[in-house]
Amino acid sequence: MKEALIVIDMQNDYLWDKRKERFSYDTDKLVADVNSVIHRYKDNGCDVIYIRHIIQNFPTNRLLFGYSIAGTAGAELYKGLDIVSELCFDKLFGDALTNKELLALVKKKGYRELHLCGLDEYGCVTSTALGAHKRGIPVRIVRSGTATVFPEKKAAKKKQALEKAGIGYI
């Protein structure tokens, strides 16, 4: 089987005008880049899988986090994102492969390699890449389809972890 593209956390709360100030992504550029990647993979016959980061809707979580809260419009996939498949999974943790149904799909399909894009390059994208590596699943990150708000010092540590694991970019 070919590669699968996993589009991570391209949700309203990180991209729309009402987002928290710390999520300072260039929405227009990122969404255009990710949509281009999505269509390239779809046109090559690859599966495109969407991931939503969901934080349980508890009063403490609404206060502590205030984003990606289950059942809110902010937790939905961004309206400008091109949806080309019904493969969509929720995750509670940074590593998308902690979702047992997603992991079962990946194993069942026997993808040659997973390619990751979306948000945040040094957050959930890196966590998922390292999680795939830990499980023996070949993985790479699509550089043109990611963005980060991590400060350089924190990003450098994540880059080191990726390099140590032998996870590259395409």
C-alpha positions as CSV (number, residue, x, y, z in Angstrom):
1,M,0.0,0.0,0.0
2,K,1.1,3.6,-0.6
3,E,1.7,6.2,1.9
4,A,-1.1,7.8,4.0
5,L,-1.3,11.5,4.7
6,I,-2.3,12.3,8.3
7,V,-3.6,15.9,8.7
8,I,-3.2,16.9,12.3
9,D,-5.2,19.4,14.4
10,M,-6.3,21.8,11.6
11,Q,-9.1,23.0,13.8
12,N,-11.0,26.2,14.2
13,D,-9.6,27.1,17.6
14,Y,-6.1,27.2,16.2
15,L,-6.9,28.9,12.9
16,W,-10.0,31.1,13.0
17,D,-10.1,34.8,13.9
18,K,-11.5,34.0,17.4
19,R,-8.4,32.0,18.3
20,K,-6.2,32.6,21.4
21,E,-3.4,35.0,20.7
22,R,-0.7,32.4,21.3
23,F,-1.9,30.5,18.2
24,S,-0.4,33.0,15.8
25,Y,-0.2,30.9,12.7
26,D,-0.4,32.4,9.3
27,T,-3.8,30.8,8.6
28,D,-4.1,31.7,4.9
29,K,-0.7,30.4,4.0
30,L,-0.9,27.3,6.2
31,V,-4.3,26.3,4.9
32,A,-3.4,26.8,1.3
33,D,-0.2,24.7,1.8
34,V,-2.0,21.9,3.6
35,N,-4.8,21.9,1.0
36,S,-2.2,21.6,-1.7
37,V,-0.6,18.7,0.1
38,I,-4.0,17.0,0.6
39,H,-4.8,17.2,-3.1
40,R,-1.4,15.9,-4.1
41,Y,-1.8,12.8,-2.0
42,K,-5.4,12.2,-2.9
43,D,-4.5,12.6,-6.6
44,N,-1.8,9.9,-6.1
45,G,-4.3,7.5,-4.7
46,C,-3.2,7.8,-1.1
47,D,-5.6,7.9,1.9
48,V,-6.0,11.2,3.6
49,I,-6.7,11.0,7.4
50,Y,-7.8,13.9,9.5
51,I,-7.1,14.2,13.3
52,R,-8.9,16.4,15.8
53,H,-7.4,17.1,19.2
54,I,-10.2,17.0,21.6
55,I,-10.1,18.1,25.3
56,Q,-12.9,16.7,27.4
57,N,-15.6,19.2,28.2
58,F,-15.1,19.6,31.9
59,P,-15.3,23.0,33.7
60,T,-11.6,22.8,34.7
61,N,-10.6,22.1,31.1
62,R,-12.6,25.0,29.8
63,L,-10.8,27.2,32.3
64,L,-7.3,25.8,31.9
65,F,-7.3,25.3,28.2
66,G,-10.3,27.0,26.6
67,Y,-9.6,25.4,23.2
68,S,-10.4,22.2,21.4
69,I,-13.2,21.5,23.9
70,A,-15.4,18.6,22.9
71,G,-18.7,19.6,21.5
72,T,-17.7,23.2,20.7
73,A,-17.4,24.8,17.2
74,G,-13.7,25.5,18.0
75,A,-12.9,21.8,18.1
76,E,-14.2,21.2,14.6
77,L,-12.0,21.0,11.5
78,Y,-11.3,24.4,10.1
79,K,-13.9,25.6,7.5
80,G,-11.2,26.4,4.9
81,L,-9.6,22.9,5.1
82,D,-10.4,20.7,2.1
83,I,-12.0,17.5,3.3
84,V,-11.5,14.7,0.8
85,S,-12.3,11.6,2.9
86,E,-14.4,10.5,5.8
87,L,-11.4,9.2,7.7
88,C,-11.4,11.4,10.8
89,F,-10.3,10.4,14.2
90,D,-10.2,12.2,17.6
91,K,-7.3,12.1,20.0
92,L,-7.0,13.1,23.6
93,F,-3.1,13.2,23.6
94,G,-0.5,14.6,21.4
95,D,0.3,11.3,19.7
96,A,-2.6,10.6,17.3
97,L,-1.7,7.0,17.3
98,T,-2.9,6.7,20.9
99,N,-6.3,6.5,19.2
100,K,-6.8,2.7,19.0
101,E,-9.1,2.9,16.0
102,L,-6.6,4.9,14.0
103,L,-3.8,2.6,15.0
104,A,-5.9,-0.4,13.9
105,L,-6.6,1.3,10.5
106,V,-2.9,2.0,10.0
107,K,-2.0,-1.6,10.8
108,K,-4.9,-3.1,8.7
109,K,-4.0,-1.0,5.6
110,G,-0.3,-1.7,6.0
111,Y,0.8,1.7,4.7
112,R,4.4,1.8,3.5
113,E,4.9,5.1,5.3
114,L,2.9,7.7,7.1
115,H,3.4,11.4,6.1
116,L,2.3,14.0,8.6
117,C,1.3,17.6,8.2
118,G,-0.7,20.2,10.2
119,L,-0.3,21.6,13.7
120,D,1.9,22.1,15.5
121,E,5.1,21.0,13.9
122,Y,6.9,20.7,17.3
123,G,3.8,19.7,19.2
124,C,1.3,17.1,18.1
125,V,3.0,16.5,14.7
126,T,6.3,15.6,16.4
127,S,4.5,13.6,19.1
128,T,2.7,11.6,16.4
129,A,5.9,11.1,14.5
130,L,7.8,9.9,17.5
131,G,4.8,7.6,18.4
132,A,4.9,6.1,15.0
133,H,8.6,5.5,15.2
134,K,8.2,3.9,18.7
135,R,5.6,1.5,17.1
136,G,7.9,0.6,14.2
137,I,5.8,2.5,11.7
138,P,7.9,4.4,9.0
139,V,7.0,8.1,9.2
140,R,8.1,11.5,7.7
141,I,6.9,15.1,8.1
142,V,5.7,17.2,5.2
143,R,7.6,20.4,5.7
144,S,5.4,22.5,3.4
145,G,2.3,21.5,5.4
146,T,3.3,22.4,8.9
147,A,3.7,25.4,11.1
148,T,4.8,26.1,14.6
149,V,4.4,28.7,17.4
150,F,7.1,27.1,19.5
151,P,10.0,29.3,20.5
152,E,13.3,28.4,18.9
153,K,14.8,26.9,22.1
154,K,11.8,24.5,22.6
155,A,11.7,23.7,18.9
156,A,15.4,22.9,18.9
157,K,14.8,20.1,21.6
158,K,12.0,18.7,19.5
159,K,14.2,18.8,16.3
160,Q,16.9,16.9,18.2
161,A,14.4,14.2,19.2
162,L,13.3,13.8,15.6
163,E,16.9,13.6,14.4
164,K,17.8,11.1,17.0
165,A,14.8,8.9,15.9
166,G,15.9,9.3,12.3
167,I,12.6,11.0,11.3
168,G,13.1,13.2,8.3
169,Y,11.2,15.7,6.3
170,I,9.9,15.7,2.8
